[in-house]
Amino acid sequence: MARTNEHPGEQAAADPIRLLEIRDTPLSVDEVFRAVGDDAAGGAALFVGTVRNHDGGADVDTLGYSCHPTAEAEMRRVAEKVAAEYPVRALAAIHRVGDLKIGDLAVVVAVSCPHRGEAFEACRKLIDDLKHEVPIWKHQRFSDGTEEWVGAC
C-alpha cells in the first residue's frame, strides 16, 4: 500500500493553539508539554528560556519582565502565523512577567507536528518571532550597580 500525505493526521489541526498566556507566576514545562499532546503528532519540540547570570560580559543579579497590554494579542497573532506556515497539531506558549531570579523560567514554548523536522522548525519560528514581535521588555540589574532595558521588539 502506498503511503500519502492525505491522512488527516498529516495536516494541521483545525484549532491548534492550546495555551497562550503571560503570567506573573512560575511557569511549568510539564503544563506546556501536556498542552501540545496530540495522537497525530509524531514529534514535539519544546524550548525553555531561563534567566542567566550574565549578559554582554556583565554579571546579572536579577531581572524583571514587563509587557504592553496588547502582548497576549500579539502572541496570538504570532502563534496563528506559525500555525498557518507549518502543519501544527498543537501549539503552546507562556511567558513570565514580574521580577525573576537567576535560573527562573522566563518563557516556555512547544509545538507538535506530524513529523520531528516540522516540529523543530515551527518551534524555532515561534520563539524567534515571539522574541522579536511581542512587546515584552526585560529590565536587567547588574552586579556593578548598572541596569538596562532590553526590548523584545
N, CA, C and O atoms as a GROMACS GRO file, in nm:
protein
  612
    1MET      N    1   0.083  -0.117   0.000
    1MET     CA    2   0.000   0.000   0.000
    1MET      C    3   0.088   0.125   0.000
    1MET      O    4   0.182   0.135   0.079
    2ALA      N    5   0.058   0.217  -0.088
    2ALA     CA    6   0.135   0.341  -0.097
    2ALA      C    7   0.092   0.437   0.014
    2ALA      O    8  -0.027   0.453   0.041
    3ARG      N    9   0.189   0.499   0.076
    3ARG     CA   10   0.161   0.597   0.182
    3ARG      C   11   0.151   0.735   0.119
    3ARG      O   12   0.227   0.769   0.028
    4THR      N   13   0.057   0.816   0.168
    4THR     CA   14   0.042   0.952   0.116
    4THR      C   15   0.031   1.049   0.233
    4THR      O   16   0.021   1.010   0.349
    5ASN      N   17   0.034   1.175   0.199
    5ASN     CA   18   0.017   1.279   0.300
    5ASN      C   19  -0.129   1.324   0.309
    5ASN      O   20  -0.158   1.432   0.360
    6GLU      N   21  -0.220   1.241   0.259
    6GLU     CA   22  -0.362   1.276   0.258
    6GLU      C   23  -0.433   1.245   0.389
    6GLU      O   24  -0.546   1.290   0.410
    7HIS      N   25  -0.369   1.169   0.476
    7HIS     CA   26  -0.432   1.135   0.604
    7HIS      C   27  -0.456   1.263   0.684
    7HIS      O   28  -0.369   1.351   0.684
    8PRO      N   29  -0.570   1.276   0.751
    8PRO     CA   30  -0.598   1.398   0.830
    8PRO      C   31  -0.490   1.428   0.934
    8PRO      O   32  -0.466   1.544   0.966
    9GLY      N   33  -0.426   1.326   0.986
    9GLY     CA   34  -0.321   1.347   1.085
    9GLY      C   35  -0.197   1.413   1.029
    9GLY      O   36  -0.116   1.467   1.105
   10GLU      N   37  -0.180   1.411   0.897
   10GLU     CA   38  -0.066   1.476   0.833
   10GLU      C   39  -0.090   1.625   0.813
   10GLU      O   40   0.001   1.699   0.776
   11GLN      N   41  -0.212   1.668   0.837
   11GLN     CA   42  -0.250   1.808   0.816
   11GLN      C   43  -0.247   1.883   0.949
   11GLN      O   44  -0.243   1.823   1.057
   12ALA      N   45  -0.249   2.014   0.938
   12ALA     CA   46  -0.259   2.097   1.058
   12ALA      C   47  -0.395   2.075   1.123
   12ALA      O   48  -0.494   2.049   1.055
   13ALA      N   49  -0.399   2.086   1.253
   13ALA     CA   50  -0.526   2.076   1.326
   13ALA      C   51  -0.610   2.201   1.298
   13ALA      O   52  -0.555   2.307   1.267
   14ALA      N   53  -0.739   2.188   1.307
   14ALA     CA   54  -0.829   2.300   1.281
   14ALA      C   55  -0.806   2.415   1.380
   14ALA      O   56  -0.812   2.531   1.341
   15ASP      N   57  -0.782   2.384   1.505
   15ASP     CA   58  -0.758   2.486   1.607
   15ASP      C   59  -0.640   2.442   1.694
   15ASP      O   60  -0.661   2.390   1.804
   16PRO      N   61  -0.517   2.461   1.646
   16PRO     CA   62  -0.401   2.405   1.715
   16PRO      C   63  -0.352   2.484   1.837
   16PRO      O   64  -0.270   2.433   1.913
   17ILE      N   65  -0.399   2.605   1.856
   17ILE     CA   66  -0.347   2.686   1.967
   17ILE      C   67  -0.417   2.643   2.096
   17ILE      O   68  -0.536   2.668   2.115
   18ARG      N   69  -0.340   2.579   2.182
   18ARG     CA   70  -0.396   2.520   2.304
   18ARG      C   71  -0.373   2.604   2.430
   18ARG      O   72  -0.452   2.598   2.524
   19LEU      N   73  -0.264   2.681   2.431
   19LEU     CA   74  -0.230   2.758   2.551
   19LEU      C   75  -0.144   2.876   2.510
   19LEU      O   76  -0.038   2.859   2.450
   20LEU      N   77  -0.190   2.996   2.542
   20LEU     CA   78  -0.113   3.120   2.520
   20LEU      C   79  -0.140   3.210   2.639
   20LEU      O   80  -0.254   3.252   2.661
   21GLU      N   81  -0.038   3.241   2.716
   21GLU     CA   82  -0.058   3.327   2.833
   21GLU      C   83   0.068   3.402   2.870
   21GLU      O   84   0.180   3.357   2.844
   22ILE      N   85   0.047   3.516   2.932
   22ILE     CA   86   0.152   3.590   3.000
   22ILE      C   87   0.113   3.586   3.147
   22ILE      O   88   0.001   3.620   3.183
   23ARG      N   89   0.207   3.543   3.232
   23ARG     CA   90   0.177   3.519   3.374
   23ARG      C   91   0.278   3.587   3.465
   23ARG      O   92   0.393   3.612   3.427
   24ASP      N   93   0.234   3.615   3.585
   24ASP     CA   94   0.325   3.667   3.687
   24ASP      C   95   0.356   3.561   3.793
   24ASP      O   96   0.403   3.593   3.903
   25THR      N   97   0.330   3.436   3.758
   25THR     CA   98   0.357   3.323   3.847
   25THR      C   99   0.454   3.227   3.778
   25THR      O  100   0.469   3.233   3.656
   26PRO      N  101   0.520   3.140   3.854
   26PRO     CA  102   0.616   3.047   3.794
   26PRO      C  103   0.554   2.963   3.681
   26PRO      O  104   0.437   2.927   3.685
   27LEU      N  105   0.637   2.934   3.582
   27LEU     CA  106   0.595   2.859   3.464
   27LEU      C  107   0.622   2.710   3.482
   27LEU      O  108   0.708   2.670   3.560
   28SER      N  109   0.547   2.629   3.408
   28SER     CA  110   0.560   2.484   3.416
   28SER      C  111   0.590   2.424   3.279
   28SER      O  112   0.510   2.438   3.186
   29VAL      N  113   0.704   2.359   3.267
   29VAL     CA  114   0.739   2.287   3.145
   29VAL      C  115   0.639   2.175   3.121
   29VAL      O  116   0.594   2.154   3.009
   30ASP      N  117   0.603   2.103   3.226
   30ASP     CA  118   0.508   1.993   3.213
   30ASP      C  119   0.374   2.040   3.159
   30ASP      O  120   0.315   1.973   3.074
   31GLU      N  121   0.324   2.152   3.208
   31GLU     CA  122   0.196   2.203   3.160
   31GLU      C  123   0.200   2.232   3.010
   31GLU      O  124   0.108   2.197   2.937
   32VAL      N  125   0.308   2.296   2.965
   32VAL     CA  126   0.320   2.329   2.823
   32VAL      C  127   0.334   2.202   2.739
   32VAL      O  128   0.272   2.190   2.634
   33PHE      N  129   0.415   2.109   2.786
   33PHE     CA  130   0.432   1.983   2.712
   33PHE      C  131   0.300   1.907   2.702
   33PHE      O  132   0.266   1.855   2.596
   34ARG      N  133   0.225   1.900   2.812
   34ARG     CA  134   0.094   1.833   2.808
   34ARG      C  135  -0.001   1.902   2.711
   34ARG      O  136  -0.081   1.836   2.645
   35ALA      N  137   0.007   2.034   2.702
   35ALA     CA  138  -0.084   2.109   2.615
   35ALA      C  139  -0.065   2.077   2.468
   35ALA      O  140  -0.159   2.092   2.389
   36VAL      N  141   0.054   2.033   2.428
   36VAL     CA  142   0.077   2.004   2.286
   36VAL      C  143   0.064   1.855   2.254
   36VAL      O  144   0.095   1.813   2.142
   37GLY      N  145   0.018   1.777   2.349
   37GLY     CA  146  -0.004   1.635   2.322
   37GLY      C  147  -0.112   1.617   2.217
   37GLY      O  148  -0.218   1.679   2.225
   38ASP      N  149  -0.086   1.532   2.119
   38ASP     CA  150  -0.182   1.508   2.011
   38ASP      C  151  -0.150   1.371   1.952
   38ASP      O  152  -0.035   1.343   1.918
   39ASP      N  153  -0.251   1.286   1.938
   39ASP     CA  154  -0.230   1.150   1.888
   39ASP      C  155  -0.176   1.146   1.746
   39ASP      O  156  -0.115   1.046   1.708
   40ALA      N  157  -0.196   1.251   1.668
   40ALA     CA  158  -0.148   1.254   1.530
   40ALA      C  159  -0.007   1.312   1.518
   40ALA      O  160   0.052   1.312   1.410
   41ALA      N  161   0.047   1.360   1.630
   41ALA     CA  162   0.180   1.422   1.627
   41ALA      C  163   0.288   1.317   1.646
   41ALA      O  164   0.287   1.240   1.742
   42GLY      N  165   0.381   1.315   1.553
   42GLY     CA  166   0.496   1.226   1.564
   42GLY      C  167   0.614   1.293   1.630
   42GLY      O  168   0.712   1.227   1.664
   43GLY      N  169   0.606   1.425   1.647
   43GLY     CA  170   0.715   1.497   1.710
   43GLY      C  171   0.666   1.620   1.782
   43GLY      O  172   0.575   1.689   1.735
   44ALA      N  173   0.726   1.647   1.895
   44ALA     CA  174   0.700   1.769   1.970
   44ALA      C  175   0.835   1.832   2.002
   44ALA      O  176   0.928   1.764   2.045
   45ALA      N  177   0.844   1.962   1.982
   45ALA     CA  178   0.966   2.035   2.015
   45ALA      C  179   0.931   2.138   2.122
   45ALA      O  180   0.826   2.202   2.116
   46LEU      N  181   1.019   2.151   2.219
   46LEU     CA  182   0.995   2.238   2.333
   46LEU      C  183   1.117   2.326   2.355
   46LEU      O  184   1.230   2.278   2.347
   47PHE      N  185   1.095   2.454   2.382
   47PHE     CA  186   1.203   2.545   2.415
   47PHE      C  187   1.173   2.608   2.550
   47PHE      O  188   1.061   2.651   2.578
   48VAL      N  189   1.276   2.611   2.635
   48VAL     CA  190   1.265   2.671   2.767
   48VAL      C  191   1.371   2.780   2.778
   48VAL      O  192   1.490   2.753   2.766
   49GLY      N  193   1.327   2.903   2.800
   49GLY     CA  194   1.418   3.015   2.821
   49GLY      C  195   1.430   3.043   2.970
   49GLY      O  196   1.329   3.061   3.038
   50THR      N  197   1.553   3.047   3.020
   50THR     CA  198   1.576   3.071   3.162
   50THR      C  199   1.656   3.200   3.183
   50THR      O  200   1.721   3.249   3.091
   51VAL      N  201   1.649   3.252   3.303
   51VAL     CA  202   1.725   3.372   3.339
   51VAL      C  203   1.870   3.329   3.365
   51VAL      O  204   1.896   3.248   3.454
   52ARG      N  205   1.961   3.384   3.288
   52ARG     CA  206   2.102   3.350   3.305
   52ARG      C  207   2.172   3.455   3.392
   52ARG      O  208   2.118   3.563   3.415
   53ASN      N  209   2.292   3.423   3.439
   53ASN     CA  210   2.362   3.509   3.535
   53ASN      C  211   2.456   3.610   3.470
   53ASN      O  212   2.535   3.674   3.539
   54HIS      N  213   2.448   3.626   3.338
   54HIS     CA  214   2.534   3.722   3.270
   54HIS      C  215   2.469   3.769   3.140
   54HIS      O  216   2.381   3.702   3.085
   55ASP      N  217   2.514   3.884   3.092
   55ASP     CA  218   2.470   3.933   2.962
   55ASP      C  219   2.570   4.039   2.917
   55ASP      O  220   2.603   4.131   2.992
   56GLY      N  221   2.616   4.026   2.796
   56GLY     CA  222   2.708   4.125   2.741
   56GLY      C  223   2.834   4.144   2.822
   56GLY      O  224   2.888   4.255   2.828
   57GLY      N  225   2.884   4.037   2.884
   57GLY     CA  226   3.007   4.045   2.961
   57GLY      C  227   2.990   4.094   3.103
   57GLY      O  228   3.089   4.110   3.176
   58ALA      N  229   2.867   4.120   3.145
   58ALA     CA  230   2.843   4.169   3.281
   58ALA      C  231   2.761   4.067   3.359
   58ALA      O  232   2.679   3.995   3.302
   59ASP      N  233   2.785   4.062   3.491
   59ASP     CA  234   2.711   3.971   3.578
   59ASP      C  235   2.571   4.028   3.605
   59ASP      O  236   2.557   4.143   3.645
   60VAL      N  237   2.470   3.945   3.584
   60VAL     CA  238   2.332   3.984   3.610
   60VAL      C  239   2.291   3.932   3.748
   60VAL      O  240   2.311   3.815   3.778
   61ASP      N  241   2.234   4.020   3.830
   61ASP     CA  242   2.184   3.980   3.962
   61ASP      C  243   2.038   3.937   3.953
   61ASP      O  244   2.002   3.828   3.997
   62THR      N  245   1.955   4.023   3.897
   62THR     CA  246   1.812   3.995   3.884
   62THR      C  247   1.761   4.064   3.758
   62THR      O  248   1.829   4.147   3.697
   63LEU      N  249   1.641   4.027   3.721
   63LEU     CA  250   1.577   4.099   3.612
   63LEU      C  251   1.427   4.093   3.628
   63LEU      O  252   1.373   4.009   3.699
   64GLY      N  253   1.362   4.183   3.560
   64GLY     CA  254   1.217   4.186   3.559
   64GLY      C  255   1.165   4.199   3.418
   64GLY      O  256   1.226   4.265   3.334
   65TYR      N  257   1.054   4.135   3.392
   65TYR     CA  258   0.988   4.147   3.262
   65TYR      C  259   0.858   4.225   3.280
   65TYR      O  260   0.787   4.207   3.379
   66SER      N  261   0.829   4.311   3.185
   66SER     CA  262   0.701   4.379   3.181
   66SER      C  263   0.652   4.374   3.037
   66SER      O  264   0.729   4.348   2.944
   67CYS      N  265   0.522   4.399   3.019
   67CYS     CA  266   0.468   4.389   2.884
   67CYS      C  267   0.364   4.496   2.859
   67CYS      O  268   0.307   4.554   2.951
   68HIS      N  269   0.342   4.520   2.734
   68HIS     CA  270   0.236   4.610   2.688
   68HIS      C  271   0.102   4.538   2.701
   68HIS      O  272   0.098   4.416   2.693
   69PRO      N  273  -0.008   4.611   2.722
   69PRO     CA  274  -0.139   4.545   2.733
   69PRO      C  275  -0.179   4.461   2.611
   69PRO      O  276  -0.263   4.372   2.622
   70THR      N  277  -0.119   4.488   2.496
   70THR     CA  278  -0.151   4.411   2.375
   70THR      C  279  -0.064   4.286   2.358
   70THR      O  280  -0.075   4.218   2.256
   71ALA      N  281   0.021   4.256   2.454
   71ALA     CA  282   0.119   4.147   2.437
   71ALA      C  283   0.053   4.012   2.410
   71ALA      O  284   0.098   3.939   2.322
   72GLU      N  285  -0.053   3.977   2.483
   72GLU     CA  286  -0.117   3.847   2.458
   72GLU      C  287  -0.180   3.842   2.320
   72GLU      O  288  -0.176   3.738   2.254
   73ALA      N  289  -0.238   3.951   2.275
   73ALA     CA  290  -0.296   3.955   2.140
   73ALA      C  291  -0.185   3.938   2.035
   73ALA      O  292  -0.205   3.872   1.934
   74GLU      N  293  -0.070   3.997   2.060
   74GLU     CA  294   0.043   3.982   1.968
   74GLU      C  295   0.096   3.838   1.971
   74GLU      O  296   0.135   3.784   1.868
   75MET      N  297   0.096   3.777   2.089
   75MET     CA  298   0.136   3.635   2.098
   75MET      C  299   0.043   3.550   2.011
   75MET      O  300   0.089   3.460   1.940
   76ARG      N  301  -0.085   3.577   2.018
   76ARG     CA  302  -0.182   3.502   1.938
   76ARG      C  303  -0.156   3.523   1.789
   76ARG      O  304  -0.159   3.427   1.711
   77ARG      N  305  -0.129   3.646   1.748
   77ARG     CA  306  -0.101   3.674   1.607
   77ARG      C  307   0.020   3.596   1.560
   77ARG      O  308   0.018   3.537   1.452
   78VAL      N  309   0.126   3.594   1.640
   78VAL     CA  310   0.248   3.519   1.606
   78VAL      C  311   0.217   3.369   1.601
   78VAL      O  312   0.259   3.301   1.508
   79ALA      N  313   0.144   3.319   1.699
   79ALA     CA  314   0.110   3.176   1.702
   79ALA      C  315   0.026   3.137   1.581
   79ALA      O  316   0.047   3.031   1.522
   80GLU      N  317  -0.068   3.221   1.545
   80GLU     CA  318  -0.152   3.191   1.427
   80GLU      C  319  -0.069   3.190   1.299
   80GLU      O  320  -0.094   3.109   1.210
   81LYS      N  321   0.029   3.279   1.292
   81LYS     CA  322   0.117   3.283   1.174
   81LYS      C  323   0.199   3.154   1.164
   81LYS      O  324   0.214   3.098   1.056
   82VAL      N  325   0.252   3.107   1.275
   82VAL     CA  326   0.329   2.982   1.277
   82VAL      C  327   0.238   2.864   1.240
   82VAL      O  328   0.276   2.778   1.161
   83ALA      N  329   0.119   2.862   1.298
   83ALA     CA  330   0.025   2.753   1.270
   83ALA      C  331  -0.017   2.751   1.124
   83ALA      O  332  -0.046   2.644   1.070
   84ALA      N  333  -0.020   2.866   1.058
   84ALA     CA  334  -0.056   2.872   0.917
   84ALA      C  335   0.059   2.828   0.826
   84ALA      O  336   0.037   2.783   0.714
   85GLU      N  337   0.182   2.842   0.877
   85GLU     CA  338   0.301   2.811   0.796
   85GLU      C  339   0.345   2.665   0.805
   85GLU      O  340   0.410   2.614   0.714
   86TYR      N  341   0.311   2.599   0.914
   86TYR     CA  342   0.354   2.461   0.939
   86TYR      C  343   0.232   2.374   0.969
   86TYR      O  344   0.127   2.427   1.005
   87PRO      N  345   0.244   2.241   0.953
   87PRO     CA  346   0.131   2.153   0.985
   87PRO      C  347   0.121   2.127   1.136
   87PRO      O  348   0.141   2.015   1.183
   88VAL      N  349   0.091   2.231   1.209
   88VAL     CA  350   0.089   2.227   1.355
   88VAL      C  351  -0.034   2.151   1.405
   88VAL      O  352  -0.147   2.184   1.370
   89ARG      N  353  -0.009   2.050   1.486
   89ARG     CA  354  -0.118   1.978   1.553
   89ARG      C  355  -0.157   2.048   1.682
   89ARG      O  356  -0.275   2.054   1.717
   90ALA      N  357  -0.057   2.102   1.753
   90ALA     CA  358  -0.083   2.173   1.878
   90ALA      C  359   0.032   2.269   1.906
   90ALA      O  360   0.147   2.242   1.872
   91LEU      N  361   0.000   2.381   1.970
   91LEU     CA  362   0.099   2.485   1.999
   91LEU      C  363   0.066   2.545   2.136
   91LEU      O  364  -0.051   2.562   2.171
   92ALA      N  365   0.170   2.576   2.211
   92ALA     CA  366   0.152   2.639   2.342
   92ALA      C  367   0.269   2.732   2.369
   92ALA      O  368   0.382   2.704   2.330
   93ALA      N  369   0.241   2.844   2.437
   93ALA     CA  370   0.346   2.938   2.475
   93ALA      C  371   0.303   3.014   2.600
   93ALA      O  372   0.190   3.064   2.608
   94ILE      N  373   0.393   3.022   2.696
   94ILE     CA  374   0.370   3.104   2.815
   94ILE      C  375   0.495   3.186   2.843
   94ILE      O  376   0.607   3.138   2.826
   95HIS      N  377   0.475   3.310   2.887
   95HIS     CA  378   0.587   3.399   2.919
   95HIS      C  379   0.561   3.459   3.056
   95HIS      O  380   0.448   3.491   3.092
   96ARG      N  381   0.666   3.472   3.130
   96ARG     CA  382   0.656   3.525   3.266
   96ARG      C  383   0.682   3.675   3.266
   96ARG      O  384   0.763   3.724   3.188
   97VAL      N  385   0.613   3.747   3.352
   97VAL     CA  386   0.641   3.888   3.380
   97VAL      C  387   0.662   3.902   3.530
   97VAL      O  388   0.627   3.814   3.608
   98GLY      N  389   0.718   4.015   3.567
   98GLY     CA  390   0.748   4.040   3.708
   98GLY      C  391   0.896   4.020   3.733
   98GLY      O  392   0.974   4.002   3.640
   99ASP      N  393   0.934   4.021   3.861
   99ASP     CA  394   1.074   4.004   3.899
   99ASP      C  395   1.110   3.857   3.904
   99ASP      O  396   1.040   3.777   3.966
  100LEU      N  397   1.219   3.821   3.838
  100LEU     CA  398   1.266   3.683   3.832
  100LEU      C  399   1.407   3.674   3.888
  100LEU      O  400   1.480   3.773   3.891
  101LYS      N  401   1.445   3.554   3.930
  101LYS     CA  402   1.579   3.529   3.981
  101LYS      C  403   1.657   3.446   3.879
  101LYS      O  404   1.599   3.389   3.787
  102ILE      N  405   1.786   3.441   3.897
  102ILE     CA  406   1.871   3.358   3.812
  102ILE      C  407   1.819   3.214   3.818
  102ILE      O  408   1.793   3.160   3.926
  103GLY      N  409   1.804   3.152   3.702
  103GLY     CA  410   1.756   3.015   3.694
  103GLY      C  411   1.607   3.001   3.674
  103GLY      O  412   1.559   2.895   3.636
  104ASP      N  413   1.530   3.109   3.701
  104ASP     CA  414   1.385   3.102   3.681
  104ASP      C  415   1.352   3.083   3.534
  104ASP      O  416   1.427   3.125   3.446
  105LEU      N  417   1.238   3.020   3.508
  105LEU     CA  418   1.189   3.006   3.372
  105LEU      C  419   1.124   3.137   3.329
  105LEU      O  420   1.038   3.190   3.400
  106ALA      N  421   1.166   3.189   3.214
  106ALA     CA  422   1.111   3.314   3.162
  106ALA      C  423   1.009   3.289   3.052
  106ALA      O  424   0.911   3.364   3.040
  107VAL      N  425   1.030   3.186   2.973
  107VAL     CA  426   0.940   3.155   2.862
  107VAL      C  427   0.947   3.006   2.833
  107VAL      O  428   1.053   2.945   2.840
  108VAL      N  429   0.832   2.948   2.800
  108VAL     CA  430   0.826   2.807   2.760
  108VAL      C  431   0.733   2.800   2.639
  108VAL      O  432   0.618   2.844   2.646
  109VAL      N  433   0.783   2.745   2.529
  109VAL     CA  434   0.702   2.727   2.409
  109VAL      C  435   0.717   2.584   2.361
  109VAL      O  436   0.821   2.521   2.381
  110ALA      N  437   0.612   2.532   2.297
  110ALA     CA  438   0.618   2.397   2.242
  110ALA      C  439   0.524   2.388   2.123
  110ALA      O  440   0.421   2.456   2.115
  111VAL      N  441   0.562   2.302   2.030
  111VAL     CA  442   0.483   2.277   1.910
  111VAL      C  443   0.489   2.128   1.880
  111VAL      O  444   0.595   2.066   1.889
  112SER      N  445   0.375   2.071   1.845
  112SER     CA  446   0.375   1.934   1.796
  112SER      C  447   0.325   1.934   1.652
  112SER      O  448   0.235   2.009   1.615
  113CYS      N  449   0.386   1.847   1.572
  113CYS     CA  450   0.356   1.834   1.430
  113CYS      C  451   0.359   1.685   1.394
  113CYS      O  452   0.404   1.604   1.475
  114PRO      N  453   0.313   1.649   1.274
  114PRO     CA  454   0.318   1.509   1.235
  114PRO      C  455   0.460   1.450   1.234
  114PRO      O  456   0.478   1.331   1.259
  115HIS      N  457   0.562   1.534   1.206
  115HIS     CA  458   0.700   1.486   1.196
  115HIS      C  459   0.795   1.576   1.274
  115HIS      O  460   0.766   1.694   1.294
  116ARG      N  461   0.907   1.522   1.318
  116ARG     CA  462   1.000   1.594   1.404
  116ARG      C  463   1.060   1.719   1.340
  116ARG      O  464   1.072   1.822   1.405
  117GLY      N  465   1.097   1.711   1.212
  117GLY     CA  466   1.157   1.826   1.145
  117GLY      C  467   1.065   1.946   1.145
  117GLY      O  468   1.108   2.058   1.170
  118GLU      N  469   0.939   1.922   1.117
  118GLU     CA  470   0.840   2.029   1.118
  118GLU      C  471   0.823   2.086   1.259
  118GLU      O  472   0.809   2.207   1.276
  119ALA      N  473   0.826   1.998   1.358
  119ALA     CA  474   0.812   2.044   1.496
  119ALA      C  475   0.929   2.133   1.537
  119ALA      O  476   0.910   2.238   1.598
  120PHE      N  477   1.052   2.090   1.502
  120PHE     CA  478   1.170   2.173   1.533
  120PHE      C  479   1.160   2.309   1.465
  120PHE      O  480   1.182   2.412   1.529
  121GLU      N  481   1.129   2.309   1.337
  121GLU     CA  482   1.122   2.434   1.262
  121GLU      C  483   1.014   2.526   1.315
  121GLU      O  484   1.036   2.646   1.331
  122ALA      N  485   0.896   2.472   1.342
  122ALA     CA  486   0.786   2.553   1.391
  122ALA      C  487   0.816   2.609   1.530
  122ALA      O  488   0.782   2.724   1.559
  123CYS      N  489   0.878   2.530   1.616
  123CYS     CA  490   0.912   2.577   1.750
  123CYS      C  491   1.016   2.689   1.743
  123CYS      O  492   1.005   2.789   1.814
  124ARG      N  493   1.115   2.672   1.657
  124ARG     CA  494   1.218   2.777   1.638
  124ARG      C  495   1.154   2.906   1.588
  124ARG      O  496   1.186   3.014   1.638
  125LYS      N  497   1.065   2.894   1.491
  125LYS     CA  498   0.996   3.011   1.436
  125LYS      C  499   0.911   3.077   1.545
  125LYS      O  500   0.909   3.200   1.556
  126LEU      N  501   0.843   2.998   1.624
  126LEU     CA  502   0.758   3.051   1.730
  126LEU      C  503   0.838   3.132   1.831
  126LEU      O  504   0.803   3.247   1.859
  127ILE      N  505   0.946   3.077   1.885
  127ILE     CA  506   1.022   3.150   1.986
  127ILE      C  507   1.092   3.271   1.925
  127ILE      O  508   1.096   3.378   1.987
  128ASP      N  509   1.147   3.256   1.806
  128ASP     CA  510   1.215   3.370   1.743
  128ASP      C  511   1.118   3.485   1.717
  128ASP      O  512   1.150   3.601   1.745
  129ASP      N  513   1.000   3.454   1.664
  129ASP     CA  514   0.903   3.560   1.636
  129ASP      C  515   0.845   3.620   1.764
  129ASP      O  516   0.819   3.740   1.769
  130LEU      N  517   0.824   3.537   1.867
  130LEU     CA  518   0.777   3.592   1.995
  130LEU      C  519   0.878   3.694   2.048
  130LEU      O  520   0.841   3.802   2.093
  131LYS      N  521   1.006   3.658   2.044
  131LYS     CA  522   1.111   3.746   2.095
  131LYS      C  523   1.118   3.877   2.017
  131LYS      O  524   1.146   3.983   2.074
  132HIS      N  525   1.094   3.871   1.887
  132HIS     CA  526   1.109   3.990   1.802
  132HIS      C  527   0.982   4.074   1.787
  132HIS      O  528   0.991   4.192   1.756
  133GLU      N  529   0.865   4.014   1.808
  133GLU     CA  530   0.742   4.085   1.773
  133GLU      C  531   0.647   4.113   1.889
  133GLU      O  532   0.560   4.199   1.877
  134VAL      N  533   0.663   4.043   1.999
  134VAL     CA  534   0.570   4.063   2.111
  134VAL      C  535   0.630   4.169   2.206
  134VAL      O  536   0.746   4.158   2.245
  135PRO      N  537   0.550   4.270   2.243
  135PRO     CA  538   0.602   4.379   2.327
  135PRO      C  539   0.619   4.339   2.474
  135PRO      O  540   0.537   4.371   2.560
  136ILE      N  541   0.728   4.267   2.497
  136ILE     CA  542   0.770   4.229   2.632
  136ILE      C  543   0.911   4.284   2.650
  136ILE      O  544   0.997   4.264   2.565
  137TRP      N  545   0.933   4.353   2.763
  137TRP     CA  546   1.062   4.417   2.787
  137TRP      C  547   1.130   4.358   2.910
  137TRP      O  548   1.065   4.321   3.008
  138LYS      N  549   1.262   4.351   2.902
  138LYS     CA  550   1.343   4.296   3.010
  138LYS      C  551   1.423   4.409   3.074
  138LYS      O  552   1.491   4.485   3.005
  139HIS      N  553   1.414   4.419   3.206
  139HIS     CA  554   1.491   4.517   3.284
  139HIS      C  555   1.596   4.440   3.365
  139HIS      O  556   1.563   4.374   3.463
  140GLN      N  557   1.721   4.450   3.322
  140GLN     CA  558   1.830   4.376   3.387
  140GLN      C  559   1.902   4.465   3.488
  140GLN      O  560   1.928   4.582   3.462
  141ARG      N  561   1.934   4.404   3.603
  141ARG     CA  562   2.014   4.472   3.706
  141ARG      C  563   2.145   4.395   3.720
  141ARG      O  564   2.147   4.275   3.746
  142PHE      N  565   2.255   4.470   3.703
  142PHE     CA  566   2.387   4.407   3.702
  142PHE      C  567   2.457   4.421   3.838
  142PHE      O  568   2.423   4.508   3.918
  143SER      N  569   2.554   4.334   3.861
  143SER     CA  570   2.628   4.332   3.988
  143SER      C  571   2.703   4.462   4.015
  143SER      O  572   2.727   4.496   4.131
  144ASP      N  573   2.741   4.534   3.909
  144ASP     CA  574   2.816   4.658   3.928
  144ASP      C  575   2.724   4.778   3.959
  144ASP      O  576   2.772   4.891   3.967
  145GLY      N  577   2.594   4.753   3.975
  145GLY     CA  578   2.500   4.860   4.009
  145GLY      C  579   2.431   4.923   3.888
  145GLY      O  580   2.337   5.000   3.904
  146THR      N  581   2.476   4.891   3.769
  146THR     CA  582   2.411   4.944   3.649
  146THR      C  583   2.289   4.859   3.614
  146THR      O  584   2.268   4.751   3.668
  147GLU      N  585   2.209   4.912   3.522
  147GLU     CA  586   2.092   4.841   3.476
  147GLU      C  587   2.064   4.879   3.332
  147GLU      O  588   2.114   4.980   3.283
  148GLU      N  589   1.985   4.797   3.266
  148GLU     CA  590   1.946   4.829   3.128
  148GLU      C  591   1.810   4.766   3.095
  148GLU      O  592   1.771   4.664   3.150
  149TRP      N  593   1.742   4.833   3.003
  149TRP     CA  594   1.617   4.781   2.948
  149TRP      C  595   1.649   4.718   2.812
  149TRP      O  596   1.723   4.776   2.732
  150VAL      N  597   1.593   4.602   2.788
  150VAL     CA  598   1.610   4.534   2.661
  150VAL      C  599   1.471   4.511   2.604
  150VAL      O  600   1.388   4.446   2.668
  151GLY      N  601   1.446   4.563   2.485
  151GLY     CA  602   1.316   4.546   2.420
  151GLY      C  603   1.308   4.417   2.343
  151GLY      O  604   1.403   4.376   2.277
  152ALA      N  605   1.195   4.354   2.351
  152ALA     CA  606   1.173   4.230   2.276
  152ALA      C  607   1.139   4.263   2.131
  152ALA      O  608   1.153   4.177   2.044
  153CYS      N  609   1.095   4.383   2.103
  153CYS     CA  610   1.064   4.416   1.964
  153CYS      C  611   1.117   4.553   1.930
  153CYS      O  612   1.101   4.599   1.817
   0.00000   0.00000   0.00000
